[in-house]
């Protein structure tokens, strides 16, 4: 776990891992940041209905009401059953999950294994100490448990652009590999 800086409030240091930035009062510290600006439109296929749920803060013992991110598919019933640490509360919208069958040094067995590849999901962590995690962001699982996280819309567009360039480069590598293998397997006749 990394160290998160604290800010001094009227009541002493404020730990941002349990409270939104810039808050001072007990109730204000545990209010989540809205999952989207009020003037934004809901995501395509996301429900415009904003669910709410409550949990008991393991930090303060207070009951906290949270407004869920539009489109969140998590059943937050379990969050209300036991005291939770605010930074453990999150919302998620699953995206597509791709798999890539690989063979070689990444595999634990001698057989091809399926690896999750370029899967994605939209998340929001309303009580996170990182402002980038409070608003909805995309997390891309590049390959099995290796993520590119906290992508806002502009950064996601940049990643997509770079991925497209890399795909174009890989297509060039594929064409070159086919030519090199063909030449390797079919050497020209040597003149004597």
C-alpha positions as CSV (number, residue, x, y, z in Angstrom):
1,X,0.0,0.0,0.0
2,X,1.4,3.4,-0.9
3,X,1.6,6.4,1.4
4,X,-1.1,8.9,0.7
5,X,-0.3,12.5,1.9
6,X,-2.5,14.1,4.5
7,X,-3.9,17.6,4.7
8,X,-4.4,19.5,7.9
9,X,-8.0,20.4,8.7
10,X,-9.6,22.1,11.7
11,X,-9.5,18.8,13.6
12,X,-6.0,17.9,12.7
13,X,-4.6,15.7,9.9
14,X,-7.0,14.3,7.5
15,X,-6.2,10.9,5.9
16,X,-7.4,11.0,2.3
17,X,-7.7,7.3,2.0
18,X,-10.8,7.5,4.2
19,X,-12.2,10.9,3.2
20,X,-12.8,13.0,0.2
21,X,-10.1,15.7,-0.3
22,X,-10.7,19.1,1.3
23,X,-13.2,18.0,3.9
24,X,-13.3,18.9,7.6
25,X,-16.5,17.8,9.2
26,X,-17.3,14.2,10.2
27,X,-20.3,13.9,7.9
28,X,-18.6,15.8,5.0
29,X,-15.5,13.6,5.2
30,X,-17.5,10.5,4.4
31,X,-19.6,11.9,1.5
32,X,-18.7,10.3,-1.8
33,X,-17.9,12.4,-4.8
34,X,-20.6,12.1,-7.5
35,X,-19.8,9.4,-10.0
36,X,-20.4,11.9,-12.9
37,X,-20.8,15.6,-13.2
38,X,-24.5,16.6,-12.9
39,X,-24.7,17.9,-16.5
40,X,-23.3,14.8,-18.1
41,X,-25.3,12.3,-20.0
42,X,-25.3,8.6,-18.8
43,X,-23.2,6.2,-20.8
44,X,-24.7,4.3,-23.6
45,X,-26.4,1.2,-22.2
46,X,-26.0,2.5,-18.7
47,X,-29.1,3.0,-16.6
48,X,-30.0,6.6,-15.8
49,X,-31.3,5.4,-12.5
50,X,-28.9,6.3,-9.7
51,X,-29.1,3.6,-7.0
52,X,-28.2,4.4,-3.4
53,X,-26.9,2.1,-0.7
54,X,-25.7,2.6,2.9
55,X,-22.8,1.2,4.8
56,X,-21.3,1.6,8.3
57,X,-17.9,3.2,8.2
58,X,-15.3,1.0,9.9
59,X,-13.4,4.3,10.5
60,X,-16.0,6.4,12.2
61,X,-18.9,4.0,13.0
62,X,-21.3,6.3,11.2
63,X,-23.9,5.1,8.6
64,X,-22.9,6.6,5.2
65,X,-25.2,6.8,2.2
66,X,-23.5,6.4,-1.2
67,X,-25.0,7.2,-4.7
68,X,-23.9,4.4,-7.1
69,X,-22.3,5.1,-10.4
70,X,-24.9,4.9,-13.3
71,X,-24.8,1.5,-14.8
72,X,-23.0,-0.2,-11.9
73,X,-23.8,-3.9,-11.8
74,X,-22.4,-4.6,-8.3
75,X,-25.0,-5.8,-5.7
76,X,-24.0,-3.6,-2.8
77,X,-26.1,-5.5,-0.3
78,X,-22.9,-7.1,1.2
79,X,-21.4,-3.6,1.8
80,X,-24.3,-2.8,4.2
81,X,-24.0,-6.0,6.2
82,X,-20.7,-5.4,8.0
83,X,-18.7,-2.3,8.7
84,X,-16.6,-1.4,5.7
85,X,-13.6,0.8,5.2
86,X,-14.6,3.6,2.8
87,X,-11.7,2.9,0.4
88,X,-13.1,-0.6,-0.1
89,X,-16.3,0.8,-1.6
90,X,-16.4,0.8,-5.4
91,X,-18.7,0.6,-8.4
92,X,-18.1,-1.3,-11.6
93,X,-19.5,-1.8,-15.1
94,X,-18.1,-4.9,-16.7
95,X,-16.8,-4.5,-20.3
96,X,-15.9,-7.2,-22.8
97,X,-13.4,-9.8,-21.7
98,X,-11.1,-11.1,-24.4
99,X,-9.1,-14.3,-24.2
100,X,-5.9,-15.2,-26.0
101,X,-4.7,-18.8,-26.1
102,X,-1.0,-18.8,-25.6
103,X,1.7,-21.4,-25.6
104,X,5.2,-21.0,-24.3
105,X,7.0,-19.5,-21.3
106,X,4.0,-17.7,-20.0
107,X,2.2,-21.1,-19.5
108,X,2.4,-23.2,-16.4
109,X,1.8,-26.4,-18.3
110,X,3.0,-27.8,-21.6
111,X,-0.5,-27.1,-23.1
112,X,-1.8,-23.8,-24.5
113,X,-3.5,-21.7,-21.8
114,X,-6.2,-19.0,-22.2
115,X,-5.0,-15.6,-20.9
116,X,-7.4,-12.6,-20.4
117,X,-6.2,-10.1,-23.0
118,X,-7.3,-6.5,-23.5
119,X,-10.3,-6.8,-21.3
120,X,-11.8,-3.7,-19.8
121,X,-14.2,-2.4,-17.2
122,X,-15.4,1.0,-16.0
123,X,-15.0,1.7,-12.3
124,X,-15.4,4.4,-9.7
125,X,-13.9,4.4,-6.1
126,X,-15.9,7.3,-4.5
127,X,-13.8,7.5,-1.3
128,X,-10.4,7.0,-2.9
129,X,-7.5,9.3,-1.9
130,X,-6.8,9.7,-5.7
131,X,-9.1,12.1,-7.4
132,X,-8.7,10.2,-10.7
133,X,-10.3,7.2,-9.1
134,X,-13.4,9.0,-7.8
135,X,-14.8,9.8,-11.2
136,X,-15.6,6.9,-13.5
137,X,-12.5,5.6,-15.3
138,X,-11.5,2.7,-17.5
139,X,-9.2,-0.1,-16.4
140,X,-7.7,-2.2,-19.3
141,X,-6.4,-5.6,-18.4
142,X,-3.5,-5.8,-20.9
143,X,-2.9,-9.5,-20.1
144,X,-3.7,-11.6,-17.0
145,X,-3.6,-9.3,-13.9
146,X,-1.5,-6.6,-15.7
147,X,-3.6,-3.4,-15.9
148,X,-3.5,0.1,-17.4
149,X,-5.7,1.9,-14.9
150,X,-7.3,5.3,-14.2
151,X,-8.0,6.2,-17.8
152,X,-10.2,9.2,-18.2
153,X,-11.8,9.8,-21.7
154,X,-8.9,11.8,-23.1
155,X,-6.3,9.3,-21.9
156,X,-8.3,6.3,-23.1
157,X,-8.4,8.0,-26.5
158,X,-4.6,8.3,-26.4
159,X,-4.2,4.7,-25.5
160,X,-6.6,3.6,-28.3
161,X,-4.6,5.7,-30.8
162,X,-1.3,4.1,-29.6
163,X,-2.7,0.6,-29.7
164,X,-3.9,1.2,-33.3
165,X,-0.4,2.3,-34.3
166,X,1.0,-0.8,-32.6
167,X,-1.5,-3.0,-34.3
168,X,-0.5,-1.5,-37.7
169,X,3.2,-2.1,-36.8
170,X,2.4,-5.7,-35.8
171,X,0.6,-6.2,-39.2
172,X,3.9,-5.1,-40.8
173,X,5.8,-7.5,-38.6
174,X,3.4,-10.3,-39.7
175,X,3.9,-9.6,-43.4
176,X,7.6,-9.5,-43.0
177,X,7.6,-12.7,-40.9
178,X,5.6,-14.5,-43.6
179,X,8.1,-13.4,-46.2
180,X,11.2,-14.2,-44.1
181,X,9.8,-17.7,-43.3
182,X,8.9,-18.4,-46.9
183,X,12.4,-17.4,-48.0
184,X,14.0,-19.4,-45.2
185,X,12.0,-22.6,-45.9
186,X,12.4,-22.2,-49.7
187,X,16.0,-21.2,-50.4
188,X,16.9,-20.4,-54.0
189,X,18.9,-23.0,-55.9
190,X,22.6,-22.5,-55.5
191,X,24.6,-22.2,-58.7
192,X,27.5,-24.5,-58.8
